[in-house]
Amino acid sequence: MALAHRLCRLPRLLPLAAAAAASKPYLPGKPSPAPPPPLSSPPPFPSLSRLFSTTPSSSGDSSMVVVGSAESFTSIMSKVEGLDHGLMDARDFLFAAEKLPAVFYYTAVWCGPCRAMAPVISKLSSQYPKIPIYKVDIDMDGVGSKLSDLKIFSVPTFHFYYQGRKTGEVVGANATKLESTMESLHKQL
């Protein structure tokens, strides 16, 4: 009950505290301190259990997958190439056995041509939902050595895989070549 009594007195004490702060004398020669920045909440952290996420598309049938870690990139690449020799569950075994087609889209946030190609690749991911497109940020920690092994020297770069082998490559912002290569990969299905 004493706590409730103290809390009831709190509104009466707040004006006194504000008046005391306002009555501080101005000291010449000393600049007044800058007001504190407004309080804002930090952005929420993504779930650590999610290694990659599906990028939404306007139609809802997008095949775009944003690779979120170097470990995910290595795992996905080994499955696409059929090189996963570790323990596999039934789904992984079928995926490796079929060697499904895939497209790897190497990009960077700072890359202007990559931003220009974003609507094109988004449209293609909706147009060909059975072909997964793995979007890999080249500035992600841990992928640098893997990219040099794959001979990724500029962005955007698109690698096309079918039956465990790289069947095509598009380097640069060439929408026409990207669309025709994607169409030819789709025809092989």
CNS distance restraints for C-alpha pairs under 8 A (distance, minus, plus):
assign (resid   1 and name CA) (resid   5 and name CA) 6.41 0.50 0.50
assign (resid   2 and name CA) (resid   6 and name CA) 6.30 0.50 0.50
assign (resid   3 and name CA) (resid   7 and name CA) 6.17 0.50 0.50
assign (resid   4 and name CA) (resid   8 and name CA) 6.21 0.50 0.50
assign (resid   5 and name CA) (resid   9 and name CA) 6.59 0.50 0.50
assign (resid   6 and name CA) (resid  10 and name CA) 6.51 0.50 0.50
assign (resid   7 and name CA) (resid  11 and name CA) 7.86 0.50 0.50
assign (resid   9 and name CA) (resid  13 and name CA) 6.54 0.50 0.50
assign (resid  10 and name CA) (resid  14 and name CA) 6.45 0.50 0.50
assign (resid  11 and name CA) (resid  15 and name CA) 7.57 0.50 0.50
assign (resid  12 and name CA) (resid  16 and name CA) 7.47 0.50 0.50
assign (resid  13 and name CA) (resid  17 and name CA) 6.45 0.50 0.50
assign (resid  14 and name CA) (resid  18 and name CA) 6.32 0.50 0.50
assign (resid  15 and name CA) (resid  19 and name CA) 6.17 0.50 0.50
assign (resid  16 and name CA) (resid  20 and name CA) 6.24 0.50 0.50
assign (resid  17 and name CA) (resid  21 and name CA) 6.34 0.50 0.50
assign (resid  18 and name CA) (resid  22 and name CA) 6.27 0.50 0.50
assign (resid  19 and name CA) (resid  23 and name CA) 6.20 0.50 0.50
assign (resid  20 and name CA) (resid  24 and name CA) 6.93 0.50 0.50
assign (resid  46 and name CA) (resid  50 and name CA) 7.67 0.50 0.50
assign (resid  50 and name CA) (resid  68 and name CA) 7.95 0.50 0.50
assign (resid  51 and name CA) (resid  67 and name CA) 6.90 0.50 0.50
assign (resid  51 and name CA) (resid  68 and name CA) 5.08 0.50 0.50
assign (resid  51 and name CA) (resid  69 and name CA) 6.19 0.50 0.50
assign (resid  51 and name CA) (resid  72 and name CA) 6.31 0.50 0.50
assign (resid  52 and name CA) (resid  65 and name CA) 6.64 0.50 0.50
assign (resid  52 and name CA) (resid  66 and name CA) 5.40 0.50 0.50
assign (resid  52 and name CA) (resid  67 and name CA) 4.77 0.50 0.50
assign (resid  52 and name CA) (resid  68 and name CA) 4.62 0.50 0.50
assign (resid  52 and name CA) (resid  69 and name CA) 7.47 0.50 0.50
assign (resid  52 and name CA) (resid  72 and name CA) 7.40 0.50 0.50
assign (resid  53 and name CA) (resid  65 and name CA) 5.78 0.50 0.50
assign (resid  53 and name CA) (resid  66 and name CA) 5.46 0.50 0.50
assign (resid  53 and name CA) (resid  67 and name CA) 7.16 0.50 0.50
assign (resid  53 and name CA) (resid  68 and name CA) 7.51 0.50 0.50
assign (resid  54 and name CA) (resid  62 and name CA) 7.78 0.50 0.50
assign (resid  54 and name CA) (resid  63 and name CA) 7.49 0.50 0.50
assign (resid  54 and name CA) (resid  64 and name CA) 5.94 0.50 0.50
assign (resid  54 and name CA) (resid  65 and name CA) 4.64 0.50 0.50
assign (resid  54 and name CA) (resid  66 and name CA) 6.20 0.50 0.50
assign (resid  55 and name CA) (resid  62 and name CA) 7.19 0.50 0.50
assign (resid  55 and name CA) (resid  64 and name CA) 5.70 0.50 0.50
assign (resid  55 and name CA) (resid  65 and name CA) 6.10 0.50 0.50
assign (resid  55 and name CA) (resid  66 and name CA) 6.65 0.50 0.50
assign (resid  56 and name CA) (resid  60 and name CA) 6.30 0.50 0.50
assign (resid  56 and name CA) (resid  62 and name CA) 6.51 0.50 0.50
assign (resid  56 and name CA) (resid  64 and name CA) 7.97 0.50 0.50
assign (resid  57 and name CA) (resid  61 and name CA) 6.76 0.50 0.50
assign (resid  57 and name CA) (resid  62 and name CA) 5.48 0.50 0.50
assign (resid  57 and name CA) (resid 122 and name CA) 6.90 0.50 0.50
assign (resid  57 and name CA) (resid 126 and name CA) 6.94 0.50 0.50
assign (resid  59 and name CA) (resid 126 and name CA) 6.81 0.50 0.50
assign (resid  60 and name CA) (resid 126 and name CA) 7.66 0.50 0.50
assign (resid  61 and name CA) (resid 125 and name CA) 7.92 0.50 0.50
assign (resid  61 and name CA) (resid 126 and name CA) 5.44 0.50 0.50
assign (resid  61 and name CA) (resid 129 and name CA) 6.14 0.50 0.50
assign (resid  62 and name CA) (resid 122 and name CA) 7.46 0.50 0.50
assign (resid  62 and name CA) (resid 125 and name CA) 5.11 0.50 0.50
assign (resid  62 and name CA) (resid 126 and name CA) 4.40 0.50 0.50
assign (resid  62 and name CA) (resid 127 and name CA) 7.92 0.50 0.50
assign (resid  62 and name CA) (resid 129 and name CA) 5.74 0.50 0.50
assign (resid  63 and name CA) (resid 125 and name CA) 4.95 0.50 0.50
assign (resid  63 and name CA) (resid 126 and name CA) 6.44 0.50 0.50
assign (resid  63 and name CA) (resid 128 and name CA) 7.35 0.50 0.50
assign (resid  63 and name CA) (resid 129 and name CA) 4.84 0.50 0.50
assign (resid  63 and name CA) (resid 130 and name CA) 6.88 0.50 0.50
assign (resid  63 and name CA) (resid 131 and name CA) 6.46 0.50 0.50
assign (resid  63 and name CA) (resid 132 and name CA) 4.83 0.50 0.50
assign (resid  63 and name CA) (resid 133 and name CA) 5.90 0.50 0.50
assign (resid  64 and name CA) (resid 122 and name CA) 7.31 0.50 0.50
assign (resid  64 and name CA) (resid 125 and name CA) 5.76 0.50 0.50
assign (resid  64 and name CA) (resid 132 and name CA) 6.07 0.50 0.50
assign (resid  64 and name CA) (resid 133 and name CA) 4.72 0.50 0.50
assign (resid  64 and name CA) (resid 134 and name CA) 6.05 0.50 0.50
assign (resid  64 and name CA) (resid 135 and name CA) 6.94 0.50 0.50
assign (resid  65 and name CA) (resid 132 and name CA) 7.05 0.50 0.50
assign (resid  65 and name CA) (resid 133 and name CA) 5.98 0.50 0.50
assign (resid  65 and name CA) (resid 134 and name CA) 4.87 0.50 0.50
assign (resid  65 and name CA) (resid 135 and name CA) 5.99 0.50 0.50
assign (resid  66 and name CA) (resid 134 and name CA) 5.88 0.50 0.50
assign (resid  66 and name CA) (resid 135 and name CA) 4.74 0.50 0.50
assign (resid  66 and name CA) (resid 136 and name CA) 6.53 0.50 0.50
assign (resid  67 and name CA) (resid  72 and name CA) 6.37 0.50 0.50
assign (resid  67 and name CA) (resid  73 and name CA) 6.17 0.50 0.50
assign (resid  67 and name CA) (resid 134 and name CA) 6.31 0.50 0.50
assign (resid  67 and name CA) (resid 135 and name CA) 5.85 0.50 0.50
assign (resid  67 and name CA) (resid 136 and name CA) 5.50 0.50 0.50
assign (resid  67 and name CA) (resid 137 and name CA) 7.71 0.50 0.50
assign (resid  68 and name CA) (resid  72 and name CA) 6.73 0.50 0.50
assign (resid  68 and name CA) (resid  73 and name CA) 7.79 0.50 0.50
assign (resid  68 and name CA) (resid 136 and name CA) 7.84 0.50 0.50
assign (resid  69 and name CA) (resid  73 and name CA) 6.35 0.50 0.50
assign (resid  69 and name CA) (resid 140 and name CA) 7.04 0.50 0.50
assign (resid  69 and name CA) (resid 141 and name CA) 7.49 0.50 0.50
assign (resid  69 and name CA) (resid 142 and name CA) 7.89 0.50 0.50
assign (resid  70 and name CA) (resid  74 and name CA) 6.21 0.50 0.50
assign (resid  70 and name CA) (resid 140 and name CA) 7.19 0.50 0.50
assign (resid  70 and name CA) (resid 141 and name CA) 6.73 0.50 0.50
assign (resid  70 and name CA) (resid 142 and name CA) 5.31 0.50 0.50
assign (resid  70 and name CA) (resid 143 and name CA) 5.50 0.50 0.50
assign (resid  71 and name CA) (resid  75 and name CA) 6.14 0.50 0.50
assign (resid  72 and name CA) (resid  76 and name CA) 6.01 0.50 0.50
assign (resid  73 and name CA) (resid  77 and name CA) 5.97 0.50 0.50
assign (resid  73 and name CA) (resid 136 and name CA) 7.62 0.50 0.50
assign (resid  73 and name CA) (resid 143 and name CA) 7.92 0.50 0.50
assign (resid  74 and name CA) (resid  78 and name CA) 6.08 0.50 0.50
assign (resid  75 and name CA) (resid  79 and name CA) 6.29 0.50 0.50
assign (resid  75 and name CA) (resid  84 and name CA) 7.62 0.50 0.50
assign (resid  76 and name CA) (resid  80 and name CA) 6.17 0.50 0.50
assign (resid  77 and name CA) (resid  81 and name CA) 6.12 0.50 0.50
assign (resid  78 and name CA) (resid  82 and name CA) 5.81 0.50 0.50
assign (resid  78 and name CA) (resid  83 and name CA) 4.83 0.50 0.50
assign (resid  78 and name CA) (resid  84 and name CA) 5.25 0.50 0.50
assign (resid  79 and name CA) (resid  83 and name CA) 6.07 0.50 0.50
assign (resid  79 and name CA) (resid  84 and name CA) 5.64 0.50 0.50
assign (resid  79 and name CA) (resid  92 and name CA) 7.67 0.50 0.50
assign (resid  79 and name CA) (resid  95 and name CA) 7.14 0.50 0.50
assign (resid  79 and name CA) (resid  96 and name CA) 5.58 0.50 0.50
assign (resid  79 and name CA) (resid  99 and name CA) 7.58 0.50 0.50
assign (resid  80 and name CA) (resid  95 and name CA) 7.99 0.50 0.50
assign (resid  80 and name CA) (resid  96 and name CA) 6.83 0.50 0.50
assign (resid  80 and name CA) (resid  99 and name CA) 5.92 0.50 0.50
assign (resid  80 and name CA) (resid 100 and name CA) 6.66 0.50 0.50
assign (resid  80 and name CA) (resid 101 and name CA) 7.36 0.50 0.50
assign (resid  80 and name CA) (resid 102 and name CA) 6.91 0.50 0.50
assign (resid  80 and name CA) (resid 161 and name CA) 7.29 0.50 0.50
assign (resid  80 and name CA) (resid 164 and name CA) 5.77 0.50 0.50
assign (resid  81 and name CA) (resid  96 and name CA) 7.78 0.50 0.50
assign (resid  81 and name CA) (resid  99 and name CA) 6.96 0.50 0.50
assign (resid  81 and name CA) (resid 161 and name CA) 7.81 0.50 0.50
assign (resid  81 and name CA) (resid 163 and name CA) 7.63 0.50 0.50
assign (resid  81 and name CA) (resid 164 and name CA) 4.08 0.50 0.50
assign (resid  81 and name CA) (resid 165 and name CA) 6.26 0.50 0.50
assign (resid  82 and name CA) (resid  96 and name CA) 4.95 0.50 0.50
assign (resid  82 and name CA) (resid  97 and name CA) 7.27 0.50 0.50
assign (resid  82 and name CA) (resid  99 and name CA) 6.24 0.50 0.50
assign (resid  82 and name CA) (resid 164 and name CA) 5.68 0.50 0.50
assign (resid  83 and name CA) (resid  96 and name CA) 7.90 0.50 0.50
assign (resid  84 and name CA) (resid  88 and name CA) 7.94 0.50 0.50
assign (resid  84 and name CA) (resid  96 and name CA) 7.66 0.50 0.50
assign (resid  88 and name CA) (resid  92 and name CA) 5.47 0.50 0.50
assign (resid  88 and name CA) (resid  93 and name CA) 5.89 0.50 0.50
assign (resid  89 and name CA) (resid  93 and name CA) 6.18 0.50 0.50
assign (resid  90 and name CA) (resid  94 and name CA) 6.27 0.50 0.50
assign (resid  91 and name CA) (resid  95 and name CA) 6.16 0.50 0.50
assign (resid  92 and name CA) (resid  96 and name CA) 6.10 0.50 0.50
assign (resid  93 and name CA) (resid  97 and name CA) 5.96 0.50 0.50
assign (resid  94 and name CA) (resid  98 and name CA) 6.00 0.50 0.50
assign (resid  95 and name CA) (resid  99 and name CA) 5.95 0.50 0.50
assign (resid  95 and name CA) (resid 100 and name CA) 6.51 0.50 0.50
assign (resid  96 and name CA) (resid 100 and name CA) 7.51 0.50 0.50
assign (resid  98 and name CA) (resid 163 and name CA) 7.10 0.50 0.50
assign (resid  99 and name CA) (resid 162 and name CA) 6.83 0.50 0.50
assign (resid  99 and name CA) (resid 163 and name CA) 4.60 0.50 0.50
assign (resid  99 and name CA) (resid 164 and name CA) 5.27 0.50 0.50
assign (resid 100 and name CA) (resid 162 and name CA) 6.33 0.50 0.50
assign (resid 100 and name CA) (resid 163 and name CA) 6.14 0.50 0.50
assign (resid 100 and name CA) (resid 164 and name CA) 7.52 0.50 0.50
assign (resid 101 and name CA) (resid 131 and name CA) 6.01 0.50 0.50
assign (resid 101 and name CA) (resid 132 and name CA) 7.40 0.50 0.50
assign (resid 101 and name CA) (resid 160 and name CA) 7.48 0.50 0.50
assign (resid 101 and name CA) (resid 161 and name CA) 5.30 0.50 0.50
assign (resid 101 and name CA) (resid 162 and name CA) 4.37 0.50 0.50
assign (resid 101 and name CA) (resid 163 and name CA) 6.53 0.50 0.50
assign (resid 101 and name CA) (resid 164 and name CA) 7.82 0.50 0.50
assign (resid 101 and name CA) (resid 185 and name CA) 7.58 0.50 0.50
assign (resid 102 and name CA) (resid 131 and name CA) 5.60 0.50 0.50
assign (resid 102 and name CA) (resid 132 and name CA) 5.20 0.50 0.50
assign (resid 102 and name CA) (resid 133 and name CA) 6.03 0.50 0.50
assign (resid 102 and name CA) (resid 134 and name CA) 7.56 0.50 0.50
assign (resid 102 and name CA) (resid 160 and name CA) 6.02 0.50 0.50
assign (resid 102 and name CA) (resid 161 and name CA) 5.16 0.50 0.50
assign (resid 102 and name CA) (resid 162 and name CA) 6.75 0.50 0.50
assign (resid 103 and name CA) (resid 131 and name CA) 7.24 0.50 0.50
assign (resid 103 and name CA) (resid 132 and name CA) 6.32 0.50 0.50
assign (resid 103 and name CA) (resid 133 and name CA) 4.64 0.50 0.50
assign (resid 103 and name CA) (resid 134 and name CA) 6.11 0.50 0.50
assign (resid 103 and name CA) (resid 158 and name CA) 6.65 0.50 0.50
assign (resid 103 and name CA) (resid 159 and name CA) 5.57 0.50 0.50
assign (resid 103 and name CA) (resid 160 and name CA) 4.63 0.50 0.50
assign (resid 103 and name CA) (resid 161 and name CA) 6.21 0.50 0.50
assign (resid 104 and name CA) (resid 133 and name CA) 5.76 0.50 0.50
assign (resid 104 and name CA) (resid 134 and name CA) 4.77 0.50 0.50
assign (resid 104 and name CA) (resid 135 and name CA) 6.09 0.50 0.50
assign (resid 104 and name CA) (resid 136 and name CA) 7.06 0.50 0.50
assign (resid 104 and name CA) (resid 158 and name CA) 5.55 0.50 0.50
assign (resid 104 and name CA) (resid 159 and name CA) 5.10 0.50 0.50
assign (resid 104 and name CA) (resid 160 and name CA) 6.62 0.50 0.50
assign (resid 105 and name CA) (resid 133 and name CA) 6.73 0.50 0.50
assign (resid 105 and name CA) (resid 134 and name CA) 5.87 0.50 0.50
assign (resid 105 and name CA) (resid 135 and name CA) 4.69 0.50 0.50
assign (resid 105 and name CA) (resid 136 and name CA) 5.96 0.50 0.50
assign (resid 105 and name CA) (resid 156 and name CA) 7.05 0.50 0.50
assign (resid 105 and name CA) (resid 157 and name CA) 6.03 0.50 0.50
assign (resid 105 and name CA) (resid 158 and name CA) 4.68 0.50 0.50
assign (resid 105 and name CA) (resid 159 and name CA) 6.76 0.50 0.50
assign (resid 106 and name CA) (resid 135 and name CA) 6.11 0.50 0.50
assign (resid 106 and name CA) (resid 136 and name CA) 4.88 0.50 0.50
assign (resid 106 and name CA) (resid 137 and name CA) 6.05 0.50 0.50
assign (resid 106 and name CA) (resid 138 and name CA) 6.32 0.50 0.50
assign (resid 106 and name CA) (resid 152 and name CA) 7.96 0.50 0.50
assign (resid 106 and name CA) (resid 155 and name CA) 6.22 0.50 0.50
assign (resid 106 and name CA) (resid 156 and name CA) 5.61 0.50 0.50
assign (resid 106 and name CA) (resid 157 and name CA) 5.18 0.50 0.50
assign (resid 106 and name CA) (resid 158 and name CA) 6.25 0.50 0.50
assign (resid 107 and name CA) (resid 111 and name CA) 7.21 0.50 0.50
assign (resid 107 and name CA) (resid 114 and name CA) 5.96 0.50 0.50
assign (resid 107 and name CA) (resid 135 and name CA) 7.14 0.50 0.50
assign (resid 107 and name CA) (resid 136 and name CA) 6.13 0.50 0.50
assign (resid 107 and name CA) (resid 137 and name CA) 5.08 0.50 0.50
assign (resid 107 and name CA) (resid 138 and name CA) 6.00 0.50 0.50
assign (resid 107 and name CA) (resid 155 and name CA) 5.44 0.50 0.50
assign (resid 107 and name CA) (resid 156 and name CA) 5.05 0.50 0.50
assign (resid 107 and name CA) (resid 157 and name CA) 7.04 0.50 0.50
assign (resid 108 and name CA) (resid 114 and name CA) 6.87 0.50 0.50
assign (resid 108 and name CA) (resid 137 and name CA) 5.16 0.50 0.50
assign (resid 108 and name CA) (resid 138 and name CA) 5.81 0.50 0.50
assign (resid 108 and name CA) (resid 139 and name CA) 6.59 0.50 0.50
assign (resid 108 and name CA) (resid 155 and name CA) 7.12 0.50 0.50
assign (resid 108 and name CA) (resid 156 and name CA) 7.74 0.50 0.50
assign (resid 109 and name CA) (resid 114 and name CA) 7.77 0.50 0.50
assign (resid 109 and name CA) (resid 115 and name CA) 7.74 0.50 0.50
assign (resid 109 and name CA) (resid 137 and name CA) 7.46 0.50 0.50
assign (resid 111 and name CA) (resid 115 and name CA) 6.51 0.50 0.50
assign (resid 111 and name CA) (resid 155 and name CA) 7.23 0.50 0.50
assign (resid 111 and name CA) (resid 156 and name CA) 7.87 0.50 0.50
assign (resid 112 and name CA) (resid 116 and name CA) 6.36 0.50 0.50
assign (resid 113 and name CA) (resid 117 and name CA) 6.24 0.50 0.50
assign (resid 113 and name CA) (resid 155 and name CA) 7.72 0.50 0.50
assign (resid 113 and name CA) (resid 156 and name CA) 6.82 0.50 0.50
assign (resid 113 and name CA) (resid 172 and name CA) 7.17 0.50 0.50
assign (resid 113 and name CA) (resid 173 and name CA) 5.62 0.50 0.50
assign (resid 114 and name CA) (resid 118 and name CA) 6.22 0.50 0.50
assign (resid 114 and name CA) (resid 155 and name CA) 6.77 0.50 0.50
assign (resid 114 and name CA) (resid 156 and name CA) 5.28 0.50 0.50
assign (resid 114 and name CA) (resid 173 and name CA) 7.03 0.50 0.50
assign (resid 115 and name CA) (resid 119 and name CA) 7.96 0.50 0.50
assign (resid 116 and name CA) (resid 120 and name CA) 7.97 0.50 0.50
assign (resid 116 and name CA) (resid 173 and name CA) 7.30 0.50 0.50
assign (resid 117 and name CA) (resid 121 and name CA) 6.22 0.50 0.50
assign (resid 117 and name CA) (resid 156 and name CA) 7.96 0.50 0.50
assign (resid 117 and name CA) (resid 173 and name CA) 6.09 0.50 0.50
assign (resid 117 and name CA) (resid 175 and name CA) 7.05 0.50 0.50
assign (resid 118 and name CA) (resid 122 and name CA) 6.01 0.50 0.50
assign (resid 119 and name CA) (resid 123 and name CA) 6.08 0.50 0.50
assign (resid 120 and name CA) (resid 124 and name CA) 6.27 0.50 0.50
assign (resid 120 and name CA) (resid 175 and name CA) 6.79 0.50 0.50
assign (resid 121 and name CA) (resid 125 and name CA) 6.07 0.50 0.50
assign (resid 122 and name CA) (resid 126 and name CA) 6.47 0.50 0.50
assign (resid 123 and name CA) (resid 127 and name CA) 6.07 0.50 0.50
assign (resid 124 and name CA) (resid 128 and name CA) 5.92 0.50 0.50
assign (resid 124 and name CA) (resid 179 and name CA) 7.37 0.50 0.50
assign (resid 124 and name CA) (resid 182 and name CA) 7.73 0.50 0.50
assign (resid 125 and name CA) (resid 129 and name CA) 5.75 0.50 0.50
assign (resid 125 and name CA) (resid 131 and name CA) 7.45 0.50 0.50
assign (resid 125 and name CA) (resid 132 and name CA) 7.41 0.50 0.50
assign (resid 125 and name CA) (resid 133 and name CA) 6.68 0.50 0.50
assign (resid 128 and name CA) (resid 186 and name CA) 7.31 0.50 0.50
assign (resid 131 and name CA) (resid 186 and name CA) 7.50 0.50 0.50
assign (resid 136 and name CA) (resid 140 and name CA) 7.98 0.50 0.50
assign (resid 138 and name CA) (resid 143 and name CA) 6.75 0.50 0.50
assign (resid 138 and name CA) (resid 144 and name CA) 6.96 0.50 0.50
assign (resid 138 and name CA) (resid 147 and name CA) 7.59 0.50 0.50
assign (resid 139 and name CA) (resid 143 and name CA) 7.61 0.50 0.50
assign (resid 139 and name CA) (resid 144 and name CA) 7.56 0.50 0.50
assign (resid 140 and name CA) (resid 144 and name CA) 7.89 0.50 0.50
assign (resid 143 and name CA) (resid 147 and name CA) 6.15 0.50 0.50
assign (resid 144 and name CA) (resid 148 and name CA) 6.51 0.50 0.50
assign (resid 145 and name CA) (resid 149 and name CA) 6.34 0.50 0.50
assign (resid 146 and name CA) (resid 150 and name CA) 6.34 0.50 0.50
assign (resid 147 and name CA) (resid 151 and name CA) 6.13 0.50 0.50
assign (resid 147 and name CA) (resid 152 and name CA) 5.28 0.50 0.50
assign (resid 147 and name CA) (resid 153 and name CA) 7.92 0.50 0.50
assign (resid 148 and name CA) (resid 152 and name CA) 5.76 0.50 0.50
assign (resid 148 and name CA) (resid 153 and name CA) 7.20 0.50 0.50
assign (resid 152 and name CA) (resid 157 and name CA) 7.03 0.50 0.50
assign (resid 154 and name CA) (resid 171 and name CA) 7.28 0.50 0.50
assign (resid 154 and name CA) (resid 172 and name CA) 7.49 0.50 0.50
assign (resid 155 and name CA) (resid 171 and name CA) 6.93 0.50 0.50
assign (resid 155 and name CA) (resid 172 and name CA) 6.22 0.50 0.50
assign (resid 156 and name CA) (resid 171 and name CA) 6.12 0.50 0.50
assign (resid 156 and name CA) (resid 172 and name CA) 5.17 0.50 0.50
assign (resid 156 and name CA) (resid 173 and name CA) 6.60 0.50 0.50
assign (resid 157 and name CA) (resid 169 and name CA) 7.20 0.50 0.50
assign (resid 157 and name CA) (resid 170 and name CA) 5.75 0.50 0.50
assign (resid 157 and name CA) (resid 171 and name CA) 4.45 0.50 0.50
assign (resid 157 and name CA) (resid 172 and name CA) 6.09 0.50 0.50
assign (resid 158 and name CA) (resid 169 and name CA) 5.51 0.50 0.50
assign (resid 158 and name CA) (resid 170 and name CA) 5.06 0.50 0.50
assign (resid 158 and name CA) (resid 171 and name CA) 6.39 0.50 0.50
assign (resid 158 and name CA) (resid 178 and name CA) 7.92 0.50 0.50
assign (resid 159 and name CA) (resid 166 and name CA) 6.80 0.50 0.50
assign (resid 159 and name CA) (resid 167 and name CA) 7.80 0.50 0.50
assign (resid 159 and name CA) (resid 168 and name CA) 5.93 0.50 0.50
assign (resid 159 and name CA) (resid 169 and name CA) 4.66 0.50 0.50
assign (resid 159 and name CA) (resid 170 and name CA) 6.75 0.50 0.50
assign (resid 160 and name CA) (resid 166 and name CA) 5.65 0.50 0.50
assign (resid 160 and name CA) (resid 167 and name CA) 5.58 0.50 0.50
assign (resid 160 and name CA) (resid 168 and name CA) 4.88 0.50 0.50
assign (resid 160 and name CA) (resid 169 and name CA) 6.08 0.50 0.50
assign (resid 160 and name CA) (resid 182 and name CA) 7.92 0.50 0.50
assign (resid 160 and name CA) (resid 185 and name CA) 7.60 0.50 0.50
assign (resid 161 and name CA) (resid 165 and name CA) 5.38 0.50 0.50
assign (resid 161 and name CA) (resid 166 and name CA) 4.33 0.50 0.50
assign (resid 161 and name CA) (resid 167 and name CA) 5.41 0.50 0.50
assign (resid 161 and name CA) (resid 168 and name CA) 7.09 0.50 0.50
assign (resid 162 and name CA) (resid 166 and name CA) 6.48 0.50 0.50
assign (resid 162 and name CA) (resid 167 and name CA) 6.30 0.50 0.50
assign (resid 162 and name CA) (resid 185 and name CA) 7.45 0.50 0.50
assign (resid 168 and name CA) (resid 181 and name CA) 7.12 0.50 0.50
assign (resid 170 and name CA) (resid 174 and name CA) 7.41 0.50 0.50
assign (resid 170 and name CA) (resid 177 and name CA) 6.95 0.50 0.50
assign (resid 170 and name CA) (resid 178 and name CA) 6.21 0.50 0.50
assign (resid 174 and name CA) (resid 178 and name CA) 6.19 0.50 0.50
assign (resid 175 and name CA) (resid 179 and name CA) 6.07 0.50 0.50
assign (resid 176 and name CA) (resid 180 and name CA) 6.25 0.50 0.50
assign (resid 177 and name CA) (resid 181 and name CA) 6.02 0.50 0.50
assign (resid 178 and name CA) (resid 182 and name CA) 6.09 0.50 0.50
assign (resid 179 and name CA) (resid 183 and name CA) 6.11 0.50 0.50
assign (resid 180 and name CA) (resid 184 and name CA) 6.19 0.50 0.50
assign (resid 181 and name CA) (resid 185 and name CA) 6.23 0.50 0.50
assign (resid 182 and name CA) (resid 186 and name CA) 6.20 0.50 0.50
assign (resid 183 and name CA) (resid 187 and name CA) 6.26 0.50 0.50
assign (resid 184 and name CA) (resid 188 and name CA) 6.58 0.50 0.50
assign (resid 185 and name CA) (resid 189 and name CA) 7.17 0.50 0.50
